[in-house]
């Protein structure tokens, strides 16, 4: 369990929108688990694949899913005294060239603020010019800061020189806490945390299948690791504040633009 109130920057909790929660009951179970880790703020980040649907189609689908969850949370709050986390609206954008056909990517950014975007990169062993070009395009054409999703999954991002290059550009690195349970990369991830390279934790929770790995991974973190990353993550959320960041006492308007 986290030792301070922490931000979960990467979840698949919204119901029936991607490969995460299938029903709103699933969503509530996942929220209960994430909350039990001392997480006080949750970013809702369903997958967005630009080749599969337009931004407008995705946003419409996400809005419907949000409303279903908001209605369920409102009922849950009426029946319980326990405080709900604050929810932030986002998505996990699969970064591929077609996305740059859109003039405006603001709807895909954290809390639709236009500031930060959780981005999923091509899975590749080496850092390619194409990937670097797309990341630069987010910065210079859209003024969006990429939050690099689960860097622990990419061999090229586990190479310090590649990761540092992206951090120098201004990117934020997010790791999945379950990866800290992996003996073969744990030492490197802890080193990156201690060097200040990591700006966000994520459960990347889709179901209850990976819960034990998440708990084990968190157990390797020191209080100062958690405190530092919580401060960075909270700072990002503060820069992305909009009415879509709603506390449990304001469920009627949750996820409102």
Number of C-alpha atoms within 10 A of each C-alpha: 16 17 16 15 15 24 28 28 27 27 26 26 33 31 24 20 20 16 14 21 24 17 16 21 13 19 22 19 15 23 20 13 14 23 20 12 18 17 21 19 24 24 24 24 26 27 21 23 18 19 11 9 11 13 19 11 10 20 16 11 13 24 15 15 18 22 18 16 22 21 14 16 21 17 11 15 15 9 9 9 8 10 12 20 20 20 22 27 26 26 27 25 22 18 20 18 14 10 18 16 9 10 9 13 18 18 19 25 24 30 29 21 21 19 20 26 29 28 24 21 20 14 11 13 11 13 17 11 9 12 17 12 12 18 22 20 15 18 18 11 12 16 15 22 22 25 23 25 27 24 21 21 16 17 14 18 22 18 13 12 11 14 20 17 13 18 17 9 13 15 23 24 26 24 24 24 27 23 22 25 19 14 10 10 14 18 13 16 21 18 12 17 21 14 9 14 20 24 23 30 24 21 25 24 23 22 18 12 9 13 17 12 17 22 18 17 20 23 15 15 17 13 11 13 15 20 16 16 21 21 14 17 23 16 12 17 21 11 15 20 16 18 15 21 24 21 17 18 14 13 21 14 15 25 21 16 13
